[in-house]
Amino acid sequence: MATALLDILDSDLCLHHDGRQVCSPGYALLEGDSYRFGETARGSARRQPRYINTRFWWQLGTQPLQPTLGPARHTADLVHAHLLEVHRAAGEPGDVVLAVPDSMGRDQLALLLGIAQTCPFRVVGLINRSVLAAEAHTDTGNLFHLELQLHQALLTQLSVADGQIRLVRSHALPGSGLLALQEAIVERVARSFIQNTRFDPRRKADTEQTLYDGLFNSLQGLQGSGEVPVDINGYSTRITVEELASVADRLHDAVRQETGNVPGHALLLDPQACLIPGFASRFSEARAVEKEALPEALARHHEHILQPPDDLHLLKGLPSGTAPRRQTTAASTPTPSTAPRRAEAPPTHILHNARARPLGGRDIVLTDHCRLSREGVDCWVIAGDPEVRVNGAAYRGATLETGDEIRADGKSWLLIEVEETA
């Protein structure tokens, strides 16, 4: 596959290219005036916590870094540096498709595309990562995809109908990210050491780092045997699935609350979620999503996903794998003829070429033949060109809503809501 895929999941950001993958979790470590990322940075997180940032993907923006961390002005600088490092490690592919989580806001997405324009690769596609992950699981009409980001979990609902798989909505689950779950597991393991040996691996940064470094292998071992030994500095204890199963109770309850009223659904779990002891076994409808699933889905739907670099739009749908493939390109949002619309707050900005323009009281000229016209309070319609299309369908005069994609004269615009923060 000539086109690379960058899967933007901050807990395990992966660039897939020519059959290999380079994965780098979203940790940044300041060393002098430069930065180390990924596993190298994670390996120093307990020893040098003041020089670590794990929020730069989650809080992607241009606000000044608080607290400061070396020469980086803001999280966008750290994201840029991380992208460059991963790109070099993966052999510097020329064309890259970005798979992004639904938690990435439109302003963040616009900023990410702006950052990518300064990198030595071309972005030739933009798609929701849950859609790619679910592409091979379209034998049921309702799907939920659970991903563990560093600072939160994200549960995304998808629907399969009329030969299409589409994103419906997503729900962030705060307090259930990978870091919080790891912290809870480490606390249980440290307690076991204290009870059995009176040795507390968390009293010193070096032994605490050793405990974190070995956590992945310990969790993998639990998948096969149900019990594993943990050895640190000559001290040893044993950990069982039963001892750790309750660390994900909060996550389990939140997922059950969100999915319980949807009949006949499947729950797709990213690899990190599958590693949480006893978690997957509590859902009879759970299915594992392998890392390779996303690049394989890209290979199958290459022609639907690739876009001109100067006219990118976020795809939130694909032809499903088990239904006859449609000949039209998947729309970024459901068309009025195939799916119900969601109730959204009215749009506040219009996004074009990675720039967001506020919607004010005046009409906005889109092309020589059409314009965005205001009718009443927060009501916008398109005046002019009869050939304009909204969400892939011919425009019929309906009031526009947040998330609508407008296409005319070979150009595209997206109506968005920009939330104000306190």
N, C-alpha and C positions, 0 to 999 in steps of 0.2 A: 504494500500500500504506500504510494508516493506521498499522500497527504497524511500528516501527523495529526494526532488527537491529543489535546491538552485537557485532561479531566480536572477541573478546578474544584477540588474538595480539600479544604485547608488541612484536614487531619492526615491526608495522604495524597497530595497533589501529584499526578502522574502524567508524563508525556510519553505517548505510545508512538513509535516510529519504526517502520521496517521490521516488524516482528519482535521488537524489544521494547522495554519500558523503563523509564527513569522516574523513580518516585522520590518525593522530597516533601516531608511534612512542613507545615507553615510555622517553623521556628526560625527566628533571626537572632544571631549572636554577634555582638559588637566585639571586634578584636582590633584594638588600635583605632585606625580611622576607616576600617573596612568591615565587611560583614561575612559571616559564614551562615549557611542555611541548612535546612533539612536535618538529617541524622546527626551530622557533626554538631549542629547547634543544640539539638535535643539532648545529646550526650553531655552537655554542660549545663543543662537547665537547673539542676539542683545545686551545682557547685558555684555557678555564677548567676544567680537569679536576677541581679540588678542589670545585667547586660543582655537580657533575653526579652524578646517581644514575640508573643504568640497571637496577637490580635490584628496584625496588619492586613490580612485578607478579610477577616470578619468586619473590620472597621475601615475598609478601604475608603479613603477620602483625602482631602487636601487641608484639613485642619492641622495646626501645629501639633507635633507629637508631644503627648503628655503621659509619662515623663519623657524627657528628651533621651535620645539614644544615638550619640555620635552625630555624623554629618547629615543624616536623613532629616529632611524638613517635616515630612509627614509620612503616613502609611503608604501613600502612592509611590514614594521613593523606594521603600522596602519591597513593594510588589514588583516594581521595575527591576530591581537588582535580583530578586528571586527568579523572575522570568528569564533573565539573561543567563543565570547560572544553570537552570534546568535545560535551557535551550542548548547551551554548549555541551552539557553532559550527554544529551541525546543525539549528538552528531550534527547539530545545526540544521534541522529540516527547513526547507524554504517555505512550504505552505502548511498552515496549521488551522484546524477546526477547534473552536473553544466549546467545551461542554460545561455549562454553568448551573449552579443550584438556583432554585426559585427564590431563595432568600436574598439573592443579590439584587438590590434595588436598581431601578432604572438609571438613577444618577450614577451609581457605582458601576453599572454596566457601561454607560457612556464614558466614564473615566477610564475603565479598563481598556476599552477600544482605543481611546486616545493614547494610553500608555503603550499599547501594542504597536501603534503606528511608529513609535520611536525605537522599536526592537528590530533586529535583523531577520524578520520573517513576516510573511503576509498572512493575515487572518482571512480565510476563505470560507468560513462557515461559523454559525453561532446557533447553538441548540441547547435546550434544557437537558441537563444530564439525567434526570429521572425518566424522560422519554426514551433516551438511548438505553438506559438500564432495563426498562420494561419491555423493550421491543421484542424480545424472545419469549415473553410470557403472556401472549395475547389470547390464550385459550379461555379466558374468563372476561366478563364484561367490566369488572371493577378491580382496580389494582391500587395498592398503597406501597410506596417506596420509602424505606427508612434509611436515612444516612446520618452518621455521627460526625458532625463537625467538631472542631476543637472545643468550642464554647457553648454549643447547643446541639440538640438533635433537630432534624427536619423531617416531617412526615408529609409526603406529597401524594395526593390522590390523582389517579388517572382513569380514564374511561376508554373502553374499546367498543366502537360501534361503526357500522357502515364502512368497514374496511379501514378504519383509521384509529390510531391510538392518540389520545389528546390529554394534555394536562388540564385538570379541573381546578385544583386549589392546593395550597400548601399551608402547613401549620407548624410554626416554630415551637419547640419544646425546651424552654430555658432550664438550666440546671441539670440537664441530662446529656451534655456534650462529652466527648471522649476524655477530656482532662478531668472532669468531675468524677466520671466513672473510674478512671485510673486511680485517682486520689482515694476513693472509697475502697478499692481493692487493695491498694498499698497499705492503707490503715489496717485492714483485716490481717494481711500478711505480717505486718509489724507486730500486731497484737499476738499473733501466734508465736512469733519468735520470743516475745517477752514472757509469755506463759510457759513455754517449753524450755527456754534456755536462759531467760533473764537478760538476753541481749536485745537491745533496741537499735535496729539498723537506721532509725531516723534521727538519732542523736548527732550523727556526724554527716556532713554533706557528701563525703566520698562513699560511705556505705549506703546512704540513701540513694545516691545516683546509681550505685550497683544494683540496688533493688529495682529501680525503675528500668534500668537497661535490660534486666532479665525478665521483665514482666511479659513481654510478647511471647517468648519461648515457653514460659510457664503456662500461659493461657492456651497456647497451642497444644501443650502436653495434656491439659485437662480435657481437651476435646476427645482424646483417644482413650484415656485411662480413668478419668474421674478423680485422680489423685496424683499429685506431683511433689517431689522434694524441692526445697528451695535452700540453697547454700550460699552463705555470705561470711567471709572472713573466718572460716573454720566452724561456724555455727550452722546448724541445720534444723529445719522444721518441715512439716508436710502440710499441704493445703488441699482441700477437697472442693468439689463443685458445690456441695451442700453449704459449706462455710461462706461461699461467695455469692450464692444465688440471689440473695436479697439485695445486693448492691444496686440492681436495676429495677427494683420494685416501682419506683417513681416513674421511670420510663415505661415500664410495662403497663401501669395503670393509665398513663396518658395515651398510649397507643390504643389500648382497649376502648377508652372513652371516645376516641376519634373514629374508630373503625367498627365499633360494635353494632351500629344501626345500618350498616351497608351489607346486604345479604350477598353470599356467594363470592366474597372477595378473596384475593390472594395478597399476602404481605411479603414484599421483596426486601431482603436484608442485605445491606452492603457488608463487605468482609469484616469490618471492625465490629459491627453489631453481632455477627455470628460468633465472634470470639468471646463475648461477654458470657461468663459461665451460667449455663442453664437458661439463658434468655430465649434462644430460638425454640427450645423444646416446649416453651409455655404457649406457643402459637401453632395450632395444627395446620394453619393455612400458610405458614412461613416457607419461603423459598430463598435459597442463597443466590446472590448475584456475584459472579466472579469478576475480577478486574478486567479480564479479557472480553467481557460481554460488551463493553462500550465500543472499543475499536472494531469488534466483529460487527456490531450493528452499523457503524459508520461504513464499513466495507459493503454491507448489503444495500445500504440506502445512499450510497455516494452521490448519485445524480440528484437526489432530493435535497441534500444537505449543503452542497457546495453553492456558494453565492459570489457575485462580484465583490471584490474587497471594498469598492467604493459605494456599495449599496447593500450593506449587511442589515439583516433584521433577525430577531430572535425567533427561532422555530420552537413551537410548543406542541407540535404534532408530527406524526409520520404515518405512512401506510403501515397497517399492522402486518405481522409476519404470517398470520394464519388466514387472512382474508384476501380476495383478489385485489391486486395493487391498482390504485387509481393512477391515472396518467397526469394528474395535476400535482403541482408542488404543494407540500403540506403548508397550511397557513400558520402564521404565528399565533393566531387566536381563532376559536371556533367561528365558522361562518353562521349567519342567522338561520340557514336552511338545515343545518346538521346538529346544532347543539343550543341549549338554552343559554342566555346571557346571564352573567353574574351581576348582581347589584354592586356598583362601584361608586366611589366618591367621584364627583365631576372632575374632568381633567383640569390641570393647572398650567401645563406646559406642552409644547409640541417639540418632539425630538427629531432632528434631521442631521445626518452626517456627524453624529456624536456630540451635537450641540443642542441644548434645551433652551427654547425661547418661551418666555412666559405668555400666557393667554391674557390679554387685557381687554379693553373695551372696543378696540378697533378690529376691523377685518384683517386677516393675515393672507397675503398673496402667496399662493403655492406655485403656480405656473402662470404663463401668459393667459391661460384660459380658465383657471379656477382659483377660488380663494376660500378660506375658512371664514365663515360669517356667523356672528353672534345673533341668536334669537332668544330674547328673554334672559333671565338670570341663569348663568352657568349652562346655557344650552347652545350648542354649536352645530352648524350644518355646513354642507359644502355647496357653494354656488358656482355655476358656470359649466365646465366641461362635462358632458353627459357620459364620457368614456371613463371617468374616474371609478376606481374600485376600492372597496373597503373590506378588509379581511378576506380578500380574494374574490369577492362577489361584486357584481355591478351595484353601484350606489343608487338607492331608491328614495332618498330624501329623509331618512330617519335621523333623529338626534344622535350625535356621536357621543361615545362614552370612553372612559379611561380604558386603555388597552387596545383601542381600535387602530388598525394600520391602514393608512391611506396610500394608494398608489396612483400616480398620474404621470404621463410623459416620461416613463422609465425611471421615475424617482419615487422614494417612499418616505413617509413620515409616521411617527408614532405618537399618539396622544397619551400623556402620562400624568400622574399625580405626584408632585414633589411635596413630601411631608416636611413640616417645619419642626425643628427640634428645639427644646427649651435651652 
